[in-house]
């Protein structure tokens, strides 16, 4: 299939990706989406993880996920037919269920299988300012679909000993996707998560990542915070659950930093 040169959507499409689980990927996706919606942006979150954590974290119960991202990738329905409103004004969700786990096998051998999400986005007429794709913790077909569809990748990185080891593999995957499918793809930035100021290892990891990636690492760090951990069990982003918590304030600062960077790059 020839490479489409134009962007998949006139809004900014960001894949939130890290093949390592438990790094704050979904938390970052839903809270940034909420922060952007809070400042007047129209935002869509596409849950592309079979665990459906972004759907849960945005208050979408399992029984409401009748039409999902699985239906989009398998060509049964369009994105417009599966999106749902959530409690955050200006924010909509394409939910996910465990059905997504079978997509890789179901589409095996299908021509153009890596383009499914990109083509679905090209058919989306509504003017979203930002589209966040919450990727699964792997580098399989689902994540590749997100990378092919995206303008940029946002990488949450936990401040732990093996952080840089996994990051190298992700960056190589991004480079392969850029070379083979999506020459516009860039690394939007790296977000340091679960930062503990009382722990010297967190500061050491942060320093190592900044030395390795320089300006691609955001100045804002997301602290290890109990309220951030509690919020998903209440079906809310931490910005709704406790907007005065240190975690919520950090995500608002991160959203502001992202917007400033994009304005200066425009």
Secondary structure, DSSP 4 states (H G I P E B T S, - for coil): -PPP-S-SSSSEEEEE--SSSSSSHHHHHHHHHHHHHHTT--EEEEEE-TT-HHHHHTT--GGG-SS-HHHHHTTSS-HHHHEEE-SSTTEEEE---GGGGGHHHHTTT-TTGGGHHHHHHHT--S--SEEEEEE-SS-SHHHHHHHHH-SEEEEEEESSTTHHHHHHHHHHHHHHHHHHT-TT-EEEEEEEEEE-TT-HHHHHHHHHHHHHHGGGEEEEEEEP-HHHHHHGGGTS-HHHH-TTSHHHHHHHHHHHHHHHHHHHH-
